Amino acid sequence: MTFSSITRQSSRSATNILIRIGLLTAGCILALVSIFQLQQYLDDRTDRSTRQIEELAQLPRGEHLKPVLLGYHNLGADVVWLRLLQVLGKKRNTADEYEWIYHAMDVITTLDPQYDYVYYAGGVVLTNLANRVDLSNRLLEKGFKENPTVWNIPFLLGYNYYFILGDAAKAADYIAAAARLPGGPAYLPGLASRMYAEANNPETALQFLGALWQQTQDADTREVLGKRAKEIMIERDIRELETAVQGYRSKQGSYPKALHDLILNGSLSQLPQEPFGGSYQLDSKTGQVRSSTHPDRLRVFRLDKQGVL
């Protein structure tokens, strides 16, 4: 290969590189212009003196806005989020404004589906300030689908279903999902098991705890899970005993004087052993059964919409 041919080839390569750099630069400029136009759009549509947020409803859907940003959709999400923060800083918002806040969060999370903090913040605000658990769940379910390893998103879904919607079984499923993810607090497995127990499903709670126990190598965590499993066993045993007591009453016309009467009557073949080494005790007047070591029933205390129950 001659020196002149090498020179021509080098010249062509340099020209190609310059063309590519020019195209890349042009693309960046176009994207930045799009971002600037988005910012300008938001500025133009907002009354600076009153900070009205009704114009958030005029934001294009994220699916339509995303192609315009030419790959810089994460930056576009940041722009909308910064503007939305001004709105969230208000002390009060109307019902319509909260719907527009949800719309803006939906746009942000469409532009950047992994913007997990927006899902978390939106879930809290829409539930506790807007009283719109429907919008909160819609946003959180979208976030859980896009971020299946972020534990606090299913945790908030569990909170919504338990405390707001009163669905302990579904709440327990979400809390259990959160407990299986990395980074979650240590109390999640216990909380999930309590919810399963209150949802009349202690066997499911025991299965969940057993699976989690096998996956856990930490001795202290295993000890806590083992204790929780025994508490679930007490709840299971008490329910079975109280069912047998009610069956005894329907046949005999009165409650048994002692739990041993359930064996003599044929209602039970044997009495369950209290897992902490105590005993089960019967109130012959009310038919209620209690554990000598854990007199309080396994139950998650919650607030209803009107205040403390």
Protein Blocks (a to p, Z undefined) as FASTA:
>chain_A
ZZklmmmmmmmmmmmmmmmmmmmmmmmmmmmmmmmmmmmmmmmmpcfklopaklmmmpcc
fklmmmmnnopammmmmmmmmmmmmmmmpmbdcfklmmmmmmmmmmmmmmmmmlmmlmmm
mmmmmmmmnopaklmmmmmmmmmmmmmmbmklmmmmmmmmmmmnopaklmmmmmmmmmmp
ghiafklmmmmmmmmmmnopaklmmmmmmmmmmmpmbfklmmmmmmmmmmmmmmmmmmmm
mmmmmmmmmmnopacfbfklmmmnomafbdcddfkopacdddfknopacdfklmbacddd
dddfkbcZZ
